[in-house]
Amino acid sequence: MSARQITVAFALAGAMLFAEPSHADTRAPARLSIPSLGLFDAPVVALPIQGGRWAEERLGAREVGLLETTGRWPGDAWAMVLAGHVTLEGEQRGPFYGLGSLRPGQVLLLYGQDGQPWRYRVVGQQLLAADAVKAIYRRDGRRLLLMTCAAGEYARQRDTRRLLVEAVLEATTSTKKSHARSG
């Protein structure tokens, strides 16, 4: 079975297990801030599976994508996985530029549709093979996984490795802030 077939098989199996979130669900993530990277209020967009892969072309220089078939909100049965670009065509920086520099203890802030903030703390990172799809499925809704390419041939659009940063839900904050720049 090829890497692409494995990716498709896991994605389709996951699609059968997970219901689509309601757009009215205020728990669904709307934006992400990573203060230590200078990333504030990056819009979170849904990344559906199209043609056997996640529709990464929906992502630009600001957006991060919530991978369909992973957790839908903080505290769901499954970990949420957000994907984003490090660089784009023309060497433009993406929202996950510098993601590999995150260290344990650093803070990530995820905001729901209603502005509710969730605070996550980085616990580690790992490099995965590009076809290691099974590794992103975690039965722990307190986990947030950030994924991007780690090494590859951008001109050929072939990634050889993926960087996966793992964070754990620390607490929810009681105030609704539009820009939390501490951490």
C-alpha positions as a Markdown table, in Angstrom:
| # | Residue | x | y | z |
|---|---|---|---|---|
| 1 | Met | 0.0 | 0.0 | 0.0 |
| 2 | Ser | 1.5 | 3.4 | -1.0 |
| 3 | Ala | 1.8 | 6.3 | 1.4 |
| 4 | Arg | -1.0 | 8.1 | -0.4 |
| 5 | Gln | -3.3 | 5.1 | -0.1 |
| 6 | Ile | -2.5 | 4.9 | 3.6 |
| 7 | Thr | -3.3 | 8.6 | 4.0 |
| 8 | Val | -6.6 | 8.2 | 2.2 |
| 9 | Ala | -7.5 | 5.1 | 4.2 |
| 10 | Phe | -7.0 | 6.8 | 7.5 |
| 11 | Ala | -8.7 | 10.0 | 6.5 |
| 12 | Leu | -11.8 | 8.1 | 5.2 |
| 13 | Ala | -11.9 | 5.9 | 8.2 |
| 14 | Gly | -11.7 | 9.0 | 10.4 |
| 15 | Ala | -14.4 | 10.7 | 8.4 |
| 16 | Met | -16.8 | 7.9 | 9.2 |
| 17 | Leu | -16.1 | 8.1 | 12.9 |
| 18 | Phe | -16.5 | 11.9 | 13.3 |
| 19 | Ala | -19.6 | 14.0 | 12.8 |
| 20 | Glu | -19.3 | 17.4 | 11.2 |
| 21 | Pro | -19.3 | 20.2 | 13.7 |
| 22 | Ser | -22.2 | 22.6 | 13.7 |
| 23 | His | -21.2 | 26.0 | 12.5 |
| 24 | Ala | -23.3 | 27.3 | 15.4 |
| 25 | Asp | -21.1 | 25.5 | 17.9 |
| 26 | Thr | -19.4 | 28.2 | 19.9 |
| 27 | Arg | -16.7 | 25.7 | 21.1 |
| 28 | Ala | -15.3 | 25.3 | 17.6 |
| 29 | Pro | -12.0 | 27.1 | 17.3 |
| 30 | Ala | -12.0 | 30.5 | 15.4 |
| 31 | Arg | -8.5 | 31.8 | 15.9 |
| 32 | Leu | -5.1 | 30.9 | 17.2 |
| 33 | Ser | -2.4 | 33.0 | 18.9 |
| 34 | Ile | 1.2 | 31.9 | 19.6 |
| 35 | Pro | 2.7 | 35.0 | 21.4 |
| 36 | Ser | 6.3 | 33.6 | 21.4 |
| 37 | Leu | 6.1 | 33.5 | 17.6 |
| 38 | Gly | 4.4 | 36.8 | 17.2 |
| 39 | Leu | 1.3 | 35.1 | 15.8 |
| 40 | Phe | -1.9 | 36.7 | 16.9 |
| 41 | Asp | -5.5 | 35.9 | 15.8 |
| 42 | Ala | -4.7 | 33.6 | 12.9 |
| 43 | Pro | -8.1 | 32.5 | 11.6 |
| 44 | Val | -8.9 | 28.8 | 11.9 |
| 45 | Val | -10.5 | 27.4 | 8.8 |
| 46 | Ala | -11.9 | 23.9 | 8.3 |
| 47 | Leu | -9.8 | 21.6 | 6.1 |
| 48 | Pro | -12.0 | 19.0 | 4.6 |
| 49 | Ile | -10.8 | 15.9 | 2.8 |
| 50 | Gln | -10.9 | 16.4 | -1.0 |
| 51 | Gly | -9.5 | 13.9 | -3.5 |
| 52 | Gly | -8.2 | 11.7 | -0.7 |
| 53 | Arg | -6.2 | 14.5 | 1.1 |
| 54 | Trp | -6.8 | 17.5 | 3.3 |
| 55 | Ala | -7.5 | 20.6 | 1.2 |
| 56 | Glu | -4.3 | 22.5 | 2.2 |
| 57 | Glu | -4.8 | 24.9 | -0.7 |
| 58 | Arg | -7.3 | 26.7 | 1.5 |
| 59 | Leu | -4.4 | 27.9 | 3.7 |
| 60 | Gly | -2.6 | 31.1 | 3.0 |
| 61 | Ala | -0.2 | 33.4 | 4.9 |
| 62 | Arg | -2.5 | 33.8 | 7.9 |
| 63 | Glu | -4.8 | 30.8 | 8.1 |
| 64 | Val | -4.4 | 27.6 | 10.0 |
| 65 | Gly | -6.5 | 24.6 | 9.2 |
| 66 | Leu | -8.4 | 22.3 | 11.5 |
| 67 | Leu | -8.1 | 18.9 | 10.0 |
| 68 | Glu | -11.4 | 17.2 | 9.4 |
| 69 | Thr | -11.6 | 13.8 | 11.2 |
| 70 | Thr | -9.6 | 15.1 | 14.2 |
| 71 | Gly | -11.1 | 16.7 | 17.4 |
| 72 | Arg | -13.6 | 19.5 | 16.7 |
| 73 | Trp | -13.1 | 21.6 | 19.9 |
| 74 | Pro | -11.1 | 21.7 | 23.2 |
| 75 | Gly | -12.2 | 18.8 | 25.3 |
| 76 | Asp | -13.6 | 16.7 | 22.5 |
| 77 | Ala | -12.9 | 13.0 | 22.6 |
| 78 | Trp | -10.0 | 13.4 | 20.1 |
| 79 | Ala | -7.1 | 15.8 | 20.0 |
| 80 | Met | -7.5 | 18.7 | 17.6 |
| 81 | Val | -4.9 | 19.0 | 14.8 |
| 82 | Leu | -4.2 | 22.4 | 13.3 |
| 83 | Ala | -2.0 | 22.6 | 10.2 |
| 84 | Gly | -0.3 | 25.6 | 8.7 |
| 85 | His | 2.4 | 26.6 | 6.3 |
| 86 | Val | 5.9 | 27.6 | 7.3 |
| 87 | Thr | 6.6 | 29.4 | 4.0 |
| 88 | Leu | 4.6 | 29.9 | 0.9 |
| 89 | Glu | 5.5 | 30.5 | -2.7 |
| 90 | Gly | 8.0 | 33.3 | -3.1 |
| 91 | Glu | 9.4 | 32.6 | 0.4 |
| 92 | Gln | 6.5 | 34.4 | 2.1 |
| 93 | Arg | 6.3 | 33.4 | 5.7 |
| 94 | Gly | 3.3 | 31.4 | 6.8 |
| 95 | Pro | 1.6 | 31.4 | 10.2 |
| 96 | Phe | 3.8 | 28.4 | 11.5 |
| 97 | Tyr | 7.1 | 30.0 | 10.5 |
| 98 | Gly | 9.4 | 29.3 | 13.5 |
| 99 | Leu | 7.1 | 26.6 | 14.9 |
| 100 | Gly | 10.2 | 24.3 | 15.5 |
| 101 | Ser | 11.5 | 26.9 | 18.0 |
| 102 | Leu | 8.6 | 26.3 | 20.4 |
| 103 | Arg | 9.8 | 24.8 | 23.7 |
| 104 | Pro | 8.0 | 23.1 | 26.5 |
| 105 | Gly | 6.2 | 25.5 | 28.7 |
| 106 | Gln | 5.4 | 28.1 | 26.0 |
| 107 | Val | 1.8 | 29.2 | 25.7 |
| 108 | Leu | -0.7 | 28.9 | 22.9 |
| 109 | Leu | -4.1 | 30.5 | 23.0 |
| 110 | Leu | -7.0 | 29.1 | 21.0 |
| 111 | Tyr | -10.3 | 31.1 | 20.8 |
| 112 | Gly | -13.8 | 29.7 | 20.2 |
| 113 | Gln | -16.4 | 31.2 | 18.0 |
| 114 | Asp | -17.8 | 33.0 | 21.0 |
| 115 | Gly | -14.4 | 34.5 | 21.9 |
| 116 | Gln | -13.8 | 32.0 | 24.8 |
| 117 | Pro | -10.1 | 31.5 | 25.2 |
| 118 | Trp | -8.4 | 28.2 | 25.9 |
| 119 | Arg | -4.8 | 28.3 | 27.2 |
| 120 | Tyr | -2.5 | 25.5 | 26.1 |
| 121 | Arg | 1.1 | 24.8 | 27.2 |
| 122 | Val | 3.6 | 23.2 | 24.8 |
| 123 | Val | 4.9 | 19.8 | 26.1 |
| 124 | Gly | 7.0 | 18.7 | 23.2 |
| 125 | Gln | 7.5 | 18.1 | 19.5 |
| 126 | Gln | 8.5 | 15.3 | 17.2 |
| 127 | Leu | 9.4 | 14.7 | 13.5 |
| 128 | Leu | 7.2 | 12.3 | 11.6 |
| 129 | Ala | 7.3 | 10.8 | 8.2 |
| 130 | Ala | 5.0 | 12.6 | 5.8 |
| 131 | Asp | 2.8 | 9.5 | 5.6 |
| 132 | Ala | 2.6 | 8.9 | 9.4 |
| 133 | Val | -1.1 | 9.9 | 9.5 |
| 134 | Lys | -1.9 | 7.4 | 12.3 |
| 135 | Ala | 0.4 | 9.4 | 14.7 |
| 136 | Ile | -1.9 | 12.5 | 14.7 |
| 137 | Tyr | -5.0 | 10.6 | 15.9 |
| 138 | Arg | -5.0 | 10.8 | 19.7 |
| 139 | Arg | -7.9 | 10.0 | 22.0 |
| 140 | Asp | -7.2 | 12.9 | 24.3 |
| 141 | Gly | -9.3 | 16.0 | 23.8 |
| 142 | Arg | -7.0 | 18.0 | 26.1 |
| 143 | Arg | -4.3 | 17.8 | 23.4 |
| 144 | Leu | -3.7 | 20.3 | 20.6 |
| 145 | Leu | -1.4 | 19.2 | 17.8 |
| 146 | Leu | 0.2 | 21.7 | 15.5 |
| 147 | Met | 1.5 | 20.2 | 12.3 |
| 148 | Thr | 3.6 | 21.6 | 9.4 |
| 149 | Cys | 6.2 | 20.5 | 6.9 |
| 150 | Ala | 9.7 | 20.1 | 8.4 |
| 151 | Ala | 11.8 | 19.3 | 5.4 |
| 152 | Gly | 11.1 | 18.7 | 1.8 |
| 153 | Glu | 11.2 | 19.9 | -1.7 |
| 154 | Tyr | 8.8 | 22.9 | -1.9 |
| 155 | Ala | 9.3 | 23.4 | -5.6 |
| 156 | Arg | 8.2 | 19.8 | -6.2 |
| 157 | Gln | 5.5 | 20.1 | -3.4 |
| 158 | Arg | 6.8 | 17.0 | -1.8 |
| 159 | Asp | 7.2 | 17.0 | 1.9 |
| 160 | Thr | 9.5 | 14.3 | 3.4 |
| 161 | Arg | 8.9 | 15.0 | 7.1 |
| 162 | Arg | 6.3 | 16.7 | 9.3 |
| 163 | Leu | 6.9 | 18.6 | 12.5 |
| 164 | Leu | 4.3 | 17.9 | 15.2 |
| 165 | Val | 4.2 | 20.2 | 18.2 |
| 166 | Glu | 2.1 | 18.9 | 21.1 |
| 167 | Ala | 0.4 | 21.1 | 23.7 |
| 168 | Val | -1.9 | 20.3 | 26.6 |
| 169 | Leu | -5.0 | 22.3 | 27.7 |
| 170 | Glu | -4.0 | 24.1 | 30.8 |
| 171 | Ala | -7.1 | 26.1 | 31.7 |
| 172 | Thr | -9.8 | 28.2 | 30.3 |
| 173 | Thr | -9.8 | 31.9 | 31.2 |
| 174 | Ser | -12.9 | 33.6 | 32.5 |
| 175 | Thr | -12.4 | 36.8 | 30.6 |
| 176 | Lys | -13.0 | 37.2 | 26.9 |
| 177 | Lys | -10.1 | 39.0 | 25.4 |
| 178 | Ser | -9.6 | 39.7 | 21.8 |
| 179 | His | -5.9 | 39.9 | 21.9 |
| 180 | Ala | -4.0 | 38.1 | 24.7 |
| 181 | Arg | -0.3 | 38.9 | 24.3 |
| 182 | Ser | 1.1 | 37.5 | 27.4 |
| 183 | Gly | 2.6 | 34.1 | 28.0 |
